[in-house]
Amino acid sequence: QKEVEQDPGPLSVPEGAIVSLNCTYSNSAFQYFMWYRQYSRKGPELLMYTYSSGNKEDGRFTAQVDKSSKYISLFIRDSQPSDSATYLCAMSTGTASKLTFGTGTRLQVTL
Amino acid sequence: EAGVAQSPRYKIIEKRQSVAFWCNPISGHATLYWYQQILGQGPKLLIQFQNNGVVDDSQLPKDRFSAERLKGVDSTLKIQPAKLEDSAVYLCASSLDQARGVVGELFFGEGSRLTVL
């Protein structure tokens, strides 16, 4: 079993839709949870970061962490074609610990 | 502010040949990482440097991969000899000290895409 599981997609939605991206994990020591966005042929860039359980909102993006279920989510409201990318969840056990990435979910937002 | 620079962007070699990738991190970033991203997978950490020293190289295949960070700035990742399964994008990333930056905020370069035939 992988430490971090993520549905690879692809996920295709129409412009304006609400998108839900998810990851599950098995290591209960993970404390820090991140979402990275990776455009084609580019490096990943940090989108959202949360510590422990709870919600965090930034514009059209909301990150949720449910540590009891070992489940994290990223919601994108009013999705735009420019949101088309691969979304990678990442986690670490401590501030200086390495990141463990999911496989990424490829999202396509169509006009 | 200049981002993480990597070269070459693309490299095609035959198996058993050698290859080297170069990375220049963001100025002032003490921590440098090399990740391997195989098609359809998430990045996997190969090696992490803090200044000149190695913090984590537990997933580096040391029989064929080597990396060094010169004077705590630039870094080189070498593969010798290459195998077919080494075909991947090699991503370099850098970050501030955790005390000054956002936990988990790595700044990635565009990667070096390796094809081994």
HADDOCK unambig.tbl for C-alpha pairs under 7 A between the chains (distance, minus, plus):
assign (segid A and resid 41 and name CA) (segid B and resid 110 and name CA) 6.89 0.50 0.50
assign (segid A and resid 42 and name CA) (segid B and resid 110 and name CA) 4.63 0.50 0.50
assign (segid A and resid 43 and name CA) (segid B and resid 108 and name CA) 5.20 0.50 0.50
assign (segid A and resid 43 and name CA) (segid B and resid 109 and name CA) 5.46 0.50 0.50
assign (segid A and resid 43 and name CA) (segid B and resid 110 and name CA) 4.53 0.50 0.50
assign (segid A and resid 43 and name CA) (segid B and resid 111 and name CA) 6.31 0.50 0.50
assign (segid A and resid 44 and name CA) (segid B and resid 108 and name CA) 6.10 0.50 0.50
assign (segid A and resid 45 and name CA) (segid B and resid 107 and name CA) 6.57 0.50 0.50
assign (segid A and resid 45 and name CA) (segid B and resid 108 and name CA) 6.81 0.50 0.50
assign (segid A and resid 46 and name CA) (segid B and resid 105 and name CA) 6.12 0.50 0.50
assign (segid A and resid 95 and name CA) (segid B and resid 98 and name CA) 6.33 0.50 0.50
assign (segid A and resid 95 and name CA) (segid B and resid 103 and name CA) 5.66 0.50 0.50
assign (segid A and resid 96 and name CA) (segid B and resid 98 and name CA) 6.69 0.50 0.50
assign (segid A and resid 99 and name CA) (segid B and resid 104 and name CA) 6.99 0.50 0.50
assign (segid A and resid 101 and name CA) (segid B and resid 42 and name CA) 5.45 0.50 0.50
assign (segid A and resid 101 and name CA) (segid B and resid 43 and name CA) 6.19 0.50 0.50
assign (segid A and resid 102 and name CA) (segid B and resid 42 and name CA) 5.40 0.50 0.50
assign (segid A and resid 103 and name CA) (segid B and resid 40 and name CA) 6.65 0.50 0.50
assign (segid A and resid 103 and name CA) (segid B and resid 41 and name CA) 4.37 0.50 0.50
assign (segid A and resid 103 and name CA) (segid B and resid 42 and name CA) 4.06 0.50 0.50
assign (segid A and resid 104 and name CA) (segid B and resid 41 and name CA) 6.80 0.50 0.50
assign (segid A and resid 104 and name CA) (segid B and resid 42 and name CA) 5.97 0.50 0.50
